[in-house]
Amino acid sequence: MIIFKTIRYKNFLSAGNSFTEITLNKHKSTLVVGHNGAGKSTMLDALSFALFGKPHRKIMKSQLVNSINGKQTVVEIEFTIGQANFKIIRGIKPNIFEIWKDTVMINQSSHANEYQKILEQNILKLNHKSFHQVVVLGSSSFIPFMQLNAGHRRDVIEDLLDINIFSKMNTILKEKNSILKDKIVTVTNNTNIVKSKIEQQSKYIRDIAALTEENKKKYEKQVSKAQGRIQKLQEDNNELSKGIENNTALDELQKLQRKKNDVISEIAQTKQEMKSIAKRGMFLEKNDTCPTCDQPISNKDALMNKAKNEAYQVQSTLNLTQDYGVQVDRKILAVEEVIADITDKTNSMNANNREIQSLNESNNELRTYLEGEVSADLSEARTDLEKLNNDKENLFEEKLKVNEQLGYNSVIAEMLRDTGIKTKIIKQYLPAINKLVNQYLQILDFFVHFNLDENFNETIRSRHRDDFTYDSFSEGEKQRIDLSLLFTWRQIAKMKNSVSTNLLVLDETFDSSLDHDGIENLLKILYTLDADSNTFIISHKGDILDGKFESKIEFAKDRNFSKMKI
């Protein structure tokens, strides 16, 4: 239960720079009187502003600041809930909004709206509309329950029955569902992307596989052709090597060259010997005496014949040697031809070996490409494809889980709808609500049967069973219904212990459409309120109501400022 203790304000509307303080829980009933504009309803605006940041009446926030002082508007309210003491301070110029609990200020949110939510949802557990249905009945900006639309009627009763938690849960559930739906869209989009990638990767693998197979055949054909060429070259080398293996042509050539050198040397010696013989013969032929000793040459003819015989023998030897040299030259030419043929064969074998080496290197590169790079490309592509398929499966499982959660949430949402749990709870309280309303109507001498259904539509029947609506009645009769509902909501709140409070403010209720009997009946209700109720009656009819309540507060204007007299 909320026990409002004090409200104090300064520079608020017509109040001046000194605090006006009203004790809210001192007397069971208090009459608040004063002339028009004296500041009677200011306490109600201050109460509403302190709790909800906006006045009871339709007044702009800037107009709440006292027009003379123009700044330092402050409103403070103190109340208790259970064992906890709360104090709320609000100000304008400068802006102030503080919530204190047991002398410790609650951490302020970064945004005033969030701070207000803490106050309404976690502390007061009622909003501006519900507060005015339970605490205030006025003739100014107050909208009676029966003039609210069905949605606002539901809000009020949900606050009273403390079942708006289901609405909050439903709101949270809708937010979660919205997130889940967004997640499904994201998962679906990602799945489509993965499917597209799988199709592209599969096509790539097929194309590469076909191309690889074609290239493989092409390269294998090249390898086979090269291998055939290698085999042919090796066979050629085998044939060429047959004429080279164990060949002694070089040795033979060296021997022949040595013989030729011997022949040349022998021919030179023979020719030198021939020259010597020819010189001696010419000497004998030209000279009869010795030029040295001037003695006649004896046996000249014999000596000349001897020289001729020696010359003949030497010439024969020279001819034989020259013939032998010709034979050696011929043999040398034959051997050189053999050697040239061997050289040609050797060069051919070396060329073949170089070609064989080149072909082997080319084949090795082709085999490496076929066995390495091509296979590696496809292996990596297939690994990527497998990963994409795993991603697709994971996305499918994730989508199943999200859809499953959405299915659970739809069942919960069905329960949290207005036609679900809340309606069942409201149905349980509707008989008590209707019973209390009719009891208060009888106290106010308004003998009709009032009934609210689960959709908060009213049915009003007279004693003769005629059907009426709220709008069918006069203003005085409507006010009796409004009063009955006000006291009913207070009783229900007290029964439910949700937004039960000690405070009740009737703003000019006695000054409006109630007749004399209605006033007397309303007083009966006020007199029967619990001892922990504190009622403030704001009225112009001080002369009529004077003496009917425990205490009295009078407001008056003093030099354009509102002053309170007790």
C-alpha positions as CSV (number, residue, x, y, z in Angstrom):
1,M,0.0,0.0,0.0
2,I,1.2,3.5,-0.9
3,I,1.0,5.9,2.0
4,F,1.4,9.5,0.8
5,K,2.8,11.6,3.6
6,T,3.5,15.2,2.4
7,I,3.5,17.3,-0.7
8,R,5.4,20.6,-0.8
9,Y,6.0,23.0,-3.6
10,K,7.3,26.5,-4.4
11,N,7.2,28.8,-7.4
12,F,4.7,26.3,-8.8
13,L,1.7,28.0,-10.6
14,S,0.5,30.6,-8.1
15,A,2.7,29.5,-5.2
16,G,5.5,31.9,-4.3
17,N,9.2,31.3,-3.4
18,S,8.3,29.9,0.1
19,F,7.4,26.2,0.3
20,T,3.7,25.4,0.6
21,E,3.6,22.1,2.5
22,I,0.5,19.9,3.0
23,T,0.5,16.8,5.2
24,L,-1.5,14.1,3.4
25,N,-1.9,11.4,6.0
26,K,-2.8,13.5,9.1
27,H,-6.6,13.6,9.0
28,K,-9.1,11.2,7.6
29,S,-10.9,14.0,5.8
30,T,-9.8,17.5,4.9
31,L,-11.9,20.2,3.2
32,V,-9.9,22.5,0.8
33,V,-11.6,25.8,0.1
34,G,-10.9,29.1,-1.5
35,H,-12.0,31.5,-4.2
36,N,-11.5,30.8,-7.8
37,G,-7.8,31.1,-8.7
38,A,-6.7,31.0,-5.0
39,G,-4.7,27.8,-5.6
40,K,-7.0,25.0,-4.3
41,S,-6.4,22.6,-7.3
42,T,-2.7,23.5,-7.3
43,M,-2.0,20.8,-4.7
44,L,-3.5,18.2,-7.2
45,D,-1.4,19.5,-10.0
46,A,1.7,19.4,-7.8
47,L,0.8,15.9,-6.7
48,S,0.5,14.7,-10.4
49,F,3.6,16.6,-11.5
50,A,5.7,15.2,-8.7
51,L,4.7,11.6,-9.6
52,F,4.3,11.7,-13.3
53,G,6.1,14.9,-14.6
54,K,2.8,16.4,-15.8
55,P,0.0,18.3,-14.0
56,H,-3.5,17.1,-13.4
57,R,-5.0,19.8,-15.5
58,K,-4.1,20.6,-19.1
59,I,-1.3,23.1,-18.4
60,M,1.9,23.3,-20.4
61,K,5.1,22.6,-18.5
62,S,6.4,26.1,-19.1
63,Q,3.3,27.5,-17.6
64,L,3.9,25.6,-14.3
65,V,6.7,28.0,-13.4
66,N,5.4,31.0,-11.3
67,S,5.1,33.8,-13.8
68,I,6.4,36.4,-11.3
69,N,9.5,34.6,-10.1
70,G,10.1,32.8,-13.4
71,K,12.5,30.1,-12.0
72,Q,13.3,27.6,-9.3
73,T,10.1,25.7,-9.4
74,V,10.4,22.7,-7.0
75,V,7.9,20.0,-6.1
76,E,8.6,17.3,-3.5
77,I,6.5,14.4,-2.4
78,E,7.2,11.8,0.3
79,F,5.5,8.4,0.7
80,T,6.1,5.0,2.1
81,I,5.6,1.6,0.5
82,G,5.9,-1.1,3.1
83,Q,9.0,-0.3,5.2
84,A,10.6,1.8,2.5
85,N,10.5,5.6,2.5
86,F,10.5,7.4,-0.8
87,K,11.0,11.0,-1.8
88,I,10.6,12.4,-5.3
89,I,12.0,15.8,-6.2
90,R,11.2,17.6,-9.5
91,G,12.2,21.0,-10.6
92,I,11.9,23.4,-13.5
93,K,14.6,26.0,-14.2
94,P,16.7,24.2,-13.4
95,N,15.3,20.8,-14.4
96,I,15.5,18.4,-11.5
97,F,14.2,14.8,-11.3
98,E,15.4,12.7,-8.3
99,I,14.1,9.5,-6.7
100,W,15.3,8.9,-3.2
101,K,14.8,5.6,-1.3
102,D,15.7,5.6,2.4
103,T,17.9,8.7,2.0
104,V,19.8,7.1,-0.9
105,M,19.1,8.5,-4.4
106,I,18.4,5.8,-7.0
107,N,20.9,5.9,-9.9
108,Q,19.5,8.1,-12.6
109,S,19.0,6.6,-16.0
110,S,20.7,8.4,-19.0
111,H,17.2,9.4,-20.2
112,A,14.4,10.9,-18.1
113,N,11.9,8.6,-19.7
114,E,13.7,5.5,-18.5
115,Y,14.0,7.0,-15.0
116,Q,10.2,7.7,-15.1
117,K,9.6,4.0,-16.1
118,I,11.5,2.9,-13.0
119,L,9.2,5.1,-10.8
120,E,6.0,3.9,-12.5
121,Q,6.7,0.3,-13.1
122,N,9.0,-0.7,-10.2
123,I,7.9,1.6,-7.4
124,L,4.4,3.0,-7.8
125,K,3.2,0.2,-10.1
126,L,0.7,2.5,-11.8
127,N,0.7,5.1,-14.5
128,H,-0.9,8.6,-14.7
129,K,-4.2,7.3,-16.1
130,S,-4.6,4.6,-13.4
131,F,-3.6,6.9,-10.6
132,H,-6.4,9.3,-11.5
133,Q,-8.9,6.5,-11.6
134,V,-8.0,5.4,-8.1
135,V,-7.0,8.6,-6.4
136,V,-8.7,11.5,-8.1
137,L,-12.3,12.4,-9.1
138,G,-12.4,15.8,-10.5
139,S,-14.4,18.0,-12.9
140,S,-11.5,19.6,-14.8
141,S,-9.2,17.4,-16.9
142,F,-10.3,14.1,-15.2
143,I,-11.7,11.6,-17.6
144,P,-14.1,9.2,-15.9
145,F,-13.7,5.5,-16.4
146,M,-16.9,5.2,-18.4
147,Q,-15.6,7.9,-20.9
148,L,-12.4,5.9,-21.6
149,N,-12.2,3.7,-24.7
150,A,-12.0,-0.1,-24.3
151,G,-8.2,-0.1,-24.5
152,H,-7.7,2.5,-21.8
153,R,-10.4,0.8,-19.6
154,R,-8.4,-2.4,-19.9
155,D,-5.2,-0.6,-18.9
156,V,-6.8,0.7,-15.8
157,I,-8.2,-2.6,-14.7
158,E,-4.9,-4.4,-15.5
159,D,-3.1,-1.9,-13.3
160,L,-5.6,-2.4,-10.5
161,L,-5.4,-6.2,-10.7
162,D,-1.6,-6.1,-11.2
163,I,-1.8,-8.2,-14.3
164,N,-0.2,-5.7,-16.7
165,I,2.9,-7.9,-16.2
166,F,1.3,-10.2,-18.9
167,S,1.1,-7.2,-21.2
168,K,4.7,-6.5,-20.6
169,M,5.5,-10.1,-21.1
170,N,3.5,-10.0,-24.4
171,T,5.4,-6.9,-25.5
172,I,8.8,-8.6,-24.7
173,L,7.6,-11.7,-26.5
174,K,6.6,-9.7,-29.6
175,E,10.1,-8.1,-29.5
176,K,11.6,-11.6,-29.3
177,N,9.4,-12.9,-32.1
178,S,10.4,-9.9,-34.2
179,I,14.0,-10.8,-33.6
180,L,13.3,-14.4,-34.4
181,K,11.5,-13.5,-37.6
182,D,14.4,-11.2,-38.6
183,K,16.7,-14.2,-37.8
184,I,14.6,-16.5,-40.0
185,V,14.9,-13.9,-42.9
186,T,18.7,-13.7,-42.3
187,V,19.0,-17.5,-42.1
188,T,16.9,-17.9,-45.3
189,N,18.9,-15.3,-47.1
190,N,22.2,-17.0,-46.0
191,T,20.8,-20.4,-47.0
192,N,20.0,-19.0,-50.5
193,I,23.5,-17.6,-50.7
194,V,25.0,-20.9,-49.6
195,K,22.8,-22.8,-52.1
196,S,24.0,-20.5,-54.9
197,K,27.6,-20.9,-53.9
198,I,27.1,-24.7,-53.8
199,E,25.7,-24.7,-57.3
200,Q,28.6,-22.5,-58.5
201,Q,31.2,-24.6,-56.8
202,S,29.7,-27.9,-58.1
203,K,29.7,-26.5,-61.6
204,Y,33.2,-25.3,-61.2
205,I,34.3,-28.8,-60.0
206,R,32.5,-30.4,-63.0
207,D,34.1,-28.0,-65.4
208,I,37.5,-28.3,-63.9
209,A,37.1,-32.1,-63.8
210,A,36.2,-32.3,-67.4
211,L,39.0,-29.9,-68.4
212,T,41.4,-31.8,-66.2
213,E,40.5,-35.1,-67.8
214,E,40.9,-33.6,-71.2
215,N,44.2,-32.1,-70.3
216,K,45.3,-35.3,-68.6
217,K,44.7,-37.2,-71.8
218,K,46.5,-34.6,-73.7
219,Y,49.4,-34.5,-71.4
220,E,49.5,-38.3,-71.1
221,K,49.6,-38.5,-74.9
222,Q,52.5,-36.1,-74.9
223,V,54.3,-38.2,-72.3
224,S,53.6,-41.4,-74.3
225,K,54.9,-39.8,-77.5
226,A,58.0,-38.5,-75.7
227,Q,58.5,-41.9,-74.2
228,G,58.4,-43.4,-77.6
229,R,60.9,-40.9,-78.9
230,I,63.2,-41.7,-76.0
231,Q,63.0,-45.4,-76.7
232,K,63.8,-44.7,-80.4
233,L,66.8,-42.5,-79.5
234,Q,68.0,-45.1,-77.0
235,E,67.8,-47.8,-79.8
236,D,69.7,-45.5,-82.1
237,N,72.4,-45.0,-79.5
238,N,72.6,-48.7,-79.0
239,E,73.2,-49.1,-82.7
240,L,75.7,-46.3,-82.8
241,S,77.6,-47.6,-79.8
242,K,78.1,-50.9,-81.5
243,G,80.7,-49.3,-83.9
244,I,82.4,-47.5,-81.1
245,E,82.7,-50.1,-78.4
246,N,86.2,-51.7,-78.3
247,N,87.4,-49.6,-81.3
248,T,91.2,-49.2,-81.6
249,A,91.3,-46.7,-84.5
250,L,92.9,-44.0,-82.3
251,D,95.6,-46.4,-81.3
252,E,96.1,-47.5,-84.8
253,L,96.2,-43.9,-86.0
254,Q,98.9,-43.1,-83.4
255,K,101.0,-46.1,-84.6
256,L,100.6,-45.0,-88.3
257,Q,101.5,-41.5,-87.5
258,R,104.7,-42.7,-85.8
259,K,105.5,-44.9,-88.8
260,K,104.8,-41.9,-91.1
261,N,107.2,-39.8,-89.0
262,D,109.8,-42.6,-89.3
263,V,109.3,-42.7,-93.1
264,I,109.6,-38.9,-93.4
265,S,112.8,-39.1,-91.3
266,E,114.2,-42.0,-93.4
267,I,113.4,-40.2,-96.7
268,A,115.1,-37.1,-95.5
269,Q,118.2,-39.1,-94.5
270,T,118.2,-40.9,-97.8
271,K,117.8,-37.7,-99.8
272,Q,120.7,-36.3,-97.8
273,E,122.8,-39.3,-98.7
274,M,121.8,-38.9,-102.3
275,K,123.0,-35.3,-102.3
276,S,126.3,-36.4,-100.9
277,I,126.8,-39.1,-103.5
278,A,125.7,-36.7,-106.3
279,K,128.1,-34.1,-105.1
280,R,131.0,-36.6,-105.1
281,G,130.1,-37.8,-108.6
282,M,130.0,-34.3,-109.9
283,F,133.3,-33.6,-108.4
284,L,134.9,-36.6,-109.9
285,E,133.3,-35.7,-113.2
286,K,134.7,-32.2,-113.2
287,N,138.1,-32.6,-111.6
288,D,141.1,-34.8,-112.6
289,T,143.3,-33.5,-109.8
290,C,142.7,-32.9,-106.2
291,P,142.2,-29.2,-105.6
292,T,143.8,-29.6,-102.2
293,C,147.0,-31.3,-103.0
294,D,147.1,-30.8,-106.8
295,Q,147.8,-34.5,-107.3
296,P,146.0,-36.4,-110.1
297,I,143.0,-38.5,-109.0
298,S,143.8,-42.1,-109.5
299,N,141.0,-44.6,-110.3
300,K,138.6,-41.9,-111.3
301,D,136.5,-44.1,-113.4
302,A,136.3,-46.7,-110.7
303,L,135.3,-44.1,-108.2
304,M,132.7,-42.7,-110.5
305,N,131.2,-46.1,-111.1
306,K,131.2,-46.7,-107.4
307,A,129.4,-43.5,-106.9
308,K,126.8,-44.3,-109.5
309,N,126.2,-47.7,-107.9
310,E,125.8,-46.1,-104.5
311,A,123.5,-43.6,-106.0
312,Y,121.4,-46.3,-107.6
313,Q,121.2,-48.3,-104.4
314,V,120.2,-45.2,-102.4
315,Q,117.6,-44.2,-105.0
316,S,116.1,-47.7,-104.8
317,T,116.0,-47.4,-101.1
318,L,114.4,-44.0,-101.4
319,N,111.8,-45.3,-103.8
320,L,111.0,-48.2,-101.5
321,T,110.7,-45.8,-98.5
322,Q,108.5,-43.4,-100.5
323,D,106.2,-46.3,-101.6
324,Y,106.0,-47.4,-98.0
325,G,105.1,-43.8,-97.0
326,V,102.3,-43.7,-99.5
327,Q,100.9,-47.0,-98.0
328,V,101.1,-45.5,-94.5
329,D,99.3,-42.3,-95.8
330,R,96.6,-44.4,-97.2
331,K,96.2,-46.4,-94.0
332,I,96.1,-43.0,-92.1
333,L,93.4,-41.7,-94.3
334,A,91.4,-44.9,-93.8
335,V,91.8,-44.7,-90.1
336,E,90.9,-41.1,-90.0
337,E,87.7,-41.9,-91.9
338,V,86.9,-44.5,-89.3
339,I,87.7,-41.9,-86.6
340,A,85.5,-39.3,-88.3
341,D,82.7,-41.9,-88.5
342,I,83.1,-42.6,-84.8
343,T,83.1,-38.9,-84.0
344,D,79.9,-38.4,-86.0
345,K,78.3,-41.4,-84.1
346,T,79.5,-40.0,-80.8
347,N,78.1,-36.6,-81.6
348,S,74.8,-38.2,-82.6
349,M,74.7,-40.2,-79.4
350,N,75.4,-37.0,-77.4
351,A,72.7,-35.2,-79.2
352,N,70.3,-38.1,-78.6
353,N,71.2,-38.1,-74.9
354,R,70.6,-34.4,-74.6
355,E,67.2,-34.9,-76.3
356,I,66.5,-37.9,-74.0
357,Q,67.3,-35.8,-71.0
358,S,65.1,-32.9,-72.2
359,L,62.2,-35.3,-72.9
360,N,62.6,-36.9,-69.5
361,E,62.5,-33.5,-67.8
362,S,59.4,-32.6,-69.7
363,N,57.7,-35.9,-68.8
364,N,58.6,-35.4,-65.2
365,E,57.1,-31.9,-65.2
366,L,53.9,-33.2,-66.9
367,R,53.6,-36.0,-64.3
368,T,54.1,-33.6,-61.4
369,Y,51.4,-31.3,-62.8
370,L,49.0,-34.2,-63.4
371,E,49.7,-35.8,-60.0
372,G,50.2,-32.6,-58.0
373,E,48.7,-29.3,-59.0
374,V,45.6,-30.5,-60.9
375,S,44.7,-33.0,-58.1
376,A,45.3,-30.4,-55.5
377,D,43.0,-27.8,-57.2
378,L,40.2,-30.3,-57.3
379,S,40.9,-31.5,-53.7
380,E,40.7,-27.9,-52.4
381,A,37.5,-27.2,-54.4
382,R,35.9,-30.4,-53.0
383,T,36.9,-29.4,-49.5
384,D,35.3,-26.0,-50.0
385,L,32.1,-27.7,-51.4
386,E,32.0,-30.0,-48.4
387,K,32.2,-26.9,-46.1
388,L,29.4,-25.2,-48.0
389,N,27.2,-28.3,-47.6
390,N,28.0,-28.3,-43.8
391,D,27.1,-24.6,-43.6
392,K,23.8,-25.4,-45.4
393,E,23.0,-28.2,-42.9
394,N,23.8,-25.9,-40.0
395,L,21.6,-23.1,-41.4
396,F,18.8,-25.6,-41.9
397,E,19.1,-26.8,-38.3
398,E,19.2,-23.2,-37.1
399,K,16.1,-22.4,-39.0
400,L,14.4,-25.5,-37.5
401,K,15.3,-24.3,-34.0
402,V,14.1,-20.8,-34.7
403,N,10.8,-22.1,-36.2
404,E,10.4,-24.4,-33.2
405,Q,10.9,-21.4,-30.8
406,L,8.4,-19.4,-32.8
407,G,6.0,-22.2,-32.4
408,Y,6.5,-22.2,-28.7
409,N,6.2,-18.5,-28.6
410,S,2.9,-18.5,-30.5
411,V,1.4,-20.8,-27.9
412,I,2.7,-18.4,-25.2
413,A,1.4,-15.4,-27.1
414,E,-2.0,-17.0,-27.3
415,M,-2.0,-17.2,-23.5
416,L,-0.8,-13.7,-23.1
417,R,-3.3,-12.1,-25.4
418,D,-6.2,-10.1,-24.0
419,T,-8.4,-13.1,-24.5
420,G,-6.0,-15.4,-22.7
421,I,-4.8,-15.5,-19.1
422,K,-5.7,-11.9,-18.4
423,T,-9.3,-12.4,-19.4
424,K,-9.6,-15.4,-17.1
425,I,-8.3,-13.3,-14.2
426,I,-10.5,-10.4,-15.1
427,K,-13.5,-12.8,-15.3
428,Q,-12.8,-13.9,-11.7
429,Y,-12.9,-10.3,-10.5
430,L,-15.8,-9.0,-12.6
431,P,-18.5,-10.3,-10.3
432,A,-16.8,-8.5,-7.3
433,I,-16.4,-5.4,-9.4
434,N,-20.0,-5.4,-10.5
435,K,-21.2,-6.2,-7.0
436,L,-19.3,-3.3,-5.5
437,V,-20.4,-0.8,-8.2
438,N,-24.1,-1.7,-7.5
439,Q,-23.6,-1.4,-3.8
440,Y,-22.2,2.1,-4.1
441,L,-25.0,3.0,-6.6
442,Q,-27.6,2.0,-4.0
443,I,-25.9,4.1,-1.3
444,L,-26.1,7.0,-3.7
445,D,-29.8,6.2,-4.2
446,F,-29.3,5.3,-7.9
447,F,-31.2,2.1,-8.3
448,V,-30.0,0.5,-11.5
449,H,-28.2,-2.7,-12.2
450,F,-24.7,-2.0,-13.6
451,N,-22.7,-4.7,-15.3
452,L,-19.3,-4.7,-17.0
453,D,-18.5,-7.6,-19.3
454,E,-15.0,-9.0,-20.0
455,N,-14.6,-6.5,-22.8
456,F,-15.4,-3.7,-20.4
457,N,-18.6,-2.7,-22.1
458,E,-21.3,-1.7,-19.8
459,T,-24.9,-2.9,-19.5
460,I,-27.2,-0.8,-17.3
461,R,-30.7,-1.9,-16.6
462,S,-33.4,-0.2,-14.7
463,R,-35.8,-1.8,-12.3
464,H,-38.1,-2.5,-15.3
465,R,-35.3,-4.2,-17.1
466,D,-34.9,-1.4,-19.6
467,D,-31.4,-1.3,-21.2
468,F,-29.4,1.9,-20.9
469,T,-25.9,3.1,-21.7
470,Y,-23.7,5.5,-19.7
471,D,-24.5,8.3,-22.1
472,S,-28.2,7.8,-21.6
473,F,-28.1,9.4,-18.1
474,S,-28.0,12.9,-16.8
475,E,-24.8,14.5,-15.6
476,G,-25.8,13.9,-11.9
477,E,-26.5,10.2,-12.7
478,K,-23.3,9.9,-14.6
479,Q,-21.4,11.3,-11.6
480,R,-23.0,8.8,-9.3
481,I,-21.7,6.0,-11.7
482,D,-18.3,7.7,-11.7
483,L,-18.2,7.9,-7.9
484,S,-19.3,4.3,-7.6
485,L,-16.6,3.2,-10.0
486,L,-14.0,5.3,-8.2
487,F,-14.8,3.7,-4.8
488,T,-15.0,0.3,-6.4
489,W,-11.5,0.7,-7.9
490,R,-10.2,1.7,-4.5
491,Q,-11.7,-1.4,-2.9
492,I,-10.5,-3.7,-5.7
493,A,-7.0,-2.2,-5.4
494,K,-7.1,-2.7,-1.6
495,M,-8.3,-6.3,-2.1
496,K,-5.6,-7.0,-4.6
497,N,-3.0,-4.9,-2.7
498,S,-1.7,-3.6,-6.1
499,V,-2.1,0.1,-6.2
500,S,-3.9,0.6,-2.9
501,T,-3.3,4.0,-1.4
502,N,-4.4,6.2,1.5
503,L,-5.0,9.2,-0.6
504,L,-8.3,10.2,-2.2
505,V,-8.9,13.6,-3.8
506,L,-12.4,14.9,-4.9
507,D,-11.8,17.9,-7.0
508,E,-15.0,20.1,-7.0
509,T,-17.1,16.9,-7.0
510,F,-19.6,18.4,-4.6
511,D,-19.8,21.5,-6.7
512,S,-20.9,19.9,-9.9
513,S,-24.0,17.9,-10.8
514,L,-24.8,16.2,-7.5
515,D,-28.0,17.3,-5.9
516,H,-28.6,17.6,-2.2
517,D,-29.4,13.9,-1.7
518,G,-26.4,13.0,-3.8
519,I,-24.1,15.1,-1.6
520,E,-25.5,13.5,1.5
521,N,-25.1,10.0,0.1
522,L,-21.5,10.8,-1.0
523,L,-20.8,11.9,2.5
524,K,-22.1,8.6,3.8
525,I,-19.6,6.8,1.6
526,L,-16.8,9.0,2.8
527,Y,-17.7,8.5,6.4
528,T,-17.5,4.7,5.9
529,L,-14.0,4.7,4.4
530,D,-11.3,2.9,6.3
531,A,-9.4,4.7,9.0
532,D,-6.2,4.5,6.8
533,S,-7.9,6.6,4.1
534,N,-7.1,10.3,3.8
535,T,-9.6,12.2,1.7
536,F,-9.2,15.8,0.4
537,I,-12.4,17.5,-0.8
538,I,-11.7,20.5,-3.0
539,S,-14.8,22.7,-3.1
540,H,-16.3,26.1,-3.5
541,K,-19.1,25.2,-1.2
542,G,-17.3,25.8,2.1
543,D,-20.4,27.2,3.7
544,I,-22.4,24.0,3.0
545,L,-19.6,21.5,3.7
546,D,-18.0,23.4,6.6
547,G,-17.9,21.3,9.8
548,K,-18.5,18.0,8.0
549,F,-14.8,17.0,7.9
550,E,-12.0,16.6,10.4
551,S,-9.9,19.5,9.1
552,K,-9.9,22.4,6.8
553,I,-7.4,24.1,4.5
554,E,-8.1,27.5,3.0
555,F,-6.2,29.1,0.1
556,A,-6.2,32.8,-0.6
557,K,-4.3,35.2,-2.8
558,D,-1.9,37.6,-1.1
559,R,-0.1,40.0,-3.4
560,N,-0.6,37.7,-6.4
561,F,0.8,34.7,-4.5
562,S,-1.3,31.8,-3.2
563,K,-1.2,31.3,0.5
564,M,-2.4,28.4,2.6
565,K,-4.3,28.8,5.9
566,I,-5.0,25.9,8.2
